[in-house]
Amino acid sequence: MVGAAIIHGGRLLAACRADPPELAGGWEFPGGKVEPGETEQEALVRECREELGIDVVVGERIGADCPLHNGMVMRVWTASLTRGEPQAREHSELRWLTEAQLFDVPWLPADLPVVEAVRRHLKESG
Ligand SMILES: Nc1nc2c([nH]c(=O)n2[C@H]2C[C@H](O)[C@@H](COP(=O)(O)OP(=O)(O)OP(=O)(O)O)O2)c(=O)[nH]1
């Protein structure tokens, strides 16, 4: 599992899950599973196109590996938006969060340590 911390103009893009019912309403990093023959970074670029209709350039790994409830592990990278305006194609809602707003949405529990790492990253980059 890979996720993208898309940072643009000092804000982080957060996405609200539409399904499955037990995760709906939880906020997450856009992303998904890595397909055979693909690198983790390539999977992120593909998922951002599919889910959001945007092009991103993948940056650095951020946060520790997050164990998920299903036994998988999620790795998150920073990403910058290079083309398009994010559209909620598979999510119920998208929000750009400033550093002060980062914890205003109910993140999926596994994501919280990574959101904290993003907070430090935004602080350092001003
Ligand atoms: N994409 C994503 N999934 C997360 C995050 N945090 C978290 O616990 N998950 C969980 C939710 C799902 O149970 C699992 C994988 O989600 P997913 O988006 O790849 O998978 P999916 O089952 O909807 O299937 P698909 O897109 O691969 O078809 O990871 C996160 O920040 N981003």
The ligand as a Tripos MOL2 file, in Angstrom:
@<TRIPOS>MOLECULE
LIG
   32    34     1     0     0
SMALL
NO_CHARGES

@<TRIPOS>ATOM
      1 N1         -5.4990    4.5930    0.2540 N.pl3     1 LIG1
      2 C1         -5.3700    4.5900    1.5800 C.ar      1 LIG1
      3 N2         -5.8020    3.5090    2.2840 N.ar      1 LIG1
      4 C2         -5.6620    3.5520    3.6150 C.ar      1 LIG1
      5 C3         -5.0910    4.6660    4.2930 C.ar      1 LIG1
      6 N3         -5.0990    4.4120    5.6250 N.ar      1 LIG1
      7 C4         -5.6500    3.2030    5.8110 C.ar      1 LIG1
      8 O1         -5.8360    2.6420    6.8710 O.2       1 LIG1
      9 N4         -5.9890    2.6660    4.5660 N.ar      1 LIG1
     10 C5         -6.5800    1.3370    4.3600 C.3       1 LIG1
     11 C6         -7.9550    1.3700    3.7900 C.3       1 LIG1
     12 C7         -8.0570    0.0740    3.0300 C.3       1 LIG1
     13 O2         -8.4800   -0.9530    3.9220 O.3       1 LIG1
     14 C8         -6.6380   -0.2600    2.6450 C.3       1 LIG1
     15 C9         -6.3390   -0.1680    1.1790 C.3       1 LIG1
     16 O3         -7.0800    0.7960    0.5640 O.3       1 LIG1
     17 P1         -7.1440    0.9570   -1.0320 P.3       1 LIG1
     18 O4         -7.6460    2.3060   -1.3030 O.co2     1 LIG1
     19 O5         -5.9220    0.4970   -1.6830 O.co2     1 LIG1
     20 O6         -8.0220   -0.2070   -1.4260 O.3       1 LIG1
     21 P2         -9.3580   -0.6450   -1.9110 P.3       1 LIG1
     22 O7         -9.6430   -1.8320   -1.0640 O.co2     1 LIG1
     23 O8        -10.3300    0.4740   -1.9270 O.co2     1 LIG1
     24 O9         -9.0390   -1.1710   -3.3490 O.3       1 LIG1
     25 P3         -8.3810   -0.7200   -4.7190 P.3       1 LIG1
     26 O10        -8.3680    0.7850   -4.7910 O.co2     1 LIG1
     27 O11        -7.0020   -1.3010   -4.7070 O.co2     1 LIG1
     28 O12        -9.2640   -1.3650   -5.6970 O.co2     1 LIG1
     29 O13        -5.8150    0.6330    3.4170 O.3       1 LIG1
     30 C10        -4.6400    5.7770    3.5360 C.ar      1 LIG1
     31 O14        -4.1410    6.7970    4.0530 O.2       1 LIG1
     32 N5         -4.7990    5.6880    2.1820 N.ar      1 LIG1
@<TRIPOS>BOND
     1     1     2 1
     2     2     3 ar
     3     2    32 ar
     4     3     4 ar
     5     4     5 ar
     6     4     9 ar
     7     5     6 ar
     8     5    30 ar
     9     6     7 ar
    10     7     8 2
    11     7     9 ar
    12     9    10 1
    13    10    11 1
    14    10    29 1
    15    11    12 1
    16    12    13 1
    17    12    14 1
    18    14    15 1
    19    14    29 1
    20    15    16 1
    21    16    17 1
    22    17    18 2
    23    17    19 1
    24    17    20 1
    25    20    21 1
    26    21    22 2
    27    21    23 1
    28    21    24 1
    29    24    25 1
    30    25    26 2
    31    25    27 1
    32    25    28 1
    33    30    31 2
    34    30    32 ar
@<TRIPOS>SUBSTRUCTURE
     1 LIG1         1 GROUP 0 **** ****
